[in-house]
Amino acid sequence: MEQQATFRGRFAPTPSGKMHIGNALTALLGWLQMRSMNGQYILRIEDIDVQRSRQELADEIMRDLEWLGLDWDEGPGVGGACGPYHQAARHALYEREIAKLKESSMLYPCYCSRADITAAASAPHGIASEGFRYPGTCRELTREEAALKELHKKPSLRMKVPHRIVSFVDGIAGVQRYRLSDGGDFVVRRADDIISYQLAVVVDDALMGITHVLRGADLLDSTPRQLLLYEALSYQPPQFAHTPLLVDAEGKRLAKRTRGLSLSFLRGQGIGPERLTGWLAWTAGLLDHPEAVTPAELIPVFDLSKVSSYPIKITDPVKNRLFEL
């Protein structure tokens, strides 16, 4: 077997929408990070939620990456020793890790619906994608109480979160400190058997030997939970870096479905890959001015410390620089 590179990064898109400029920025920076370190770049399709994911969108994402000039060393269409590279085909691996957590008494069944949690919670917690903090309703259920509830409803599985501080150094955002209990106990497997993002991403990155995770800043507050899972499963965590989000002039996050942001739309407007690459590098702080360049030409100038930790405002003047190149 070929010896693994010391450094391994990945791009892990969810095929629930077209690839947009925010995705492209993350993919580009992650690719540059690995290529500048002589590391390996892995593509993983995060399609574990089969109701939201579509294979045709996964195929389009791969075409977009190729159009940009971003290749990958392992992943769909390439293969590798750490496959499969679609999460939908990795369910047995997640269940194996869940069994470990069960053996360590770190999980418990939860019978609460989203409405139950909303009604019981007094305030939202810090995990932006999950809404209200889980109040711990089912954590202390006896076996008899749980068995009675299971007659009427299949449970999800929640991770017991300890009351302690987690700190880490983010490659872009700097020193981070979180109180784990602020987010409450979190789901690792839903009642419909869909594995949560928190568990799946940790298992995948650990088993694929990922040493550097570079992803969007919207996932920064998920990192403490993932560090807890790395510890519970006895895996070495990677280094994290969270790229700034692209926002509009009012500071609102650019949505996937916002017209004019998809790479397919930009191609239709006659924007070439070198123009988009140079514009993205400029918005991220790697270039002093936008110019048409290939990703390979950016490798010598890549420096993560140049990337801003603040959201990038895509105002009309900034956007117009792309079309004026």
Secondary structure, DSSP 8 states (H G I E B T S, - for coil): -----S-EEEE---TTS--BHHHHHHHHHHHHHHHHTT-EEEE-B----TTT--HHHHHHHHHHHHHHT---SBBTTTB-TT---BGGG-HHHHHHHHHHHHHTT-EEEE---HHHHHHH-SSB-S-TTT-B----TTTT--HHHHHHHHTT---EEEE---S-EEEEEETTTEEEEEEGGGG-SEEEE-TTS-B-HHHHHHHHHHHTT--EEEEEGGGGGGHHHHHHHHHHTT----EEEEE--EE-TTS-B--TTSTT-BHHHHHHTT--HHHHHHHHHHHHTSSSS-----HHHHGGG--GGGS-SS-EE--HHHHHHHHH-
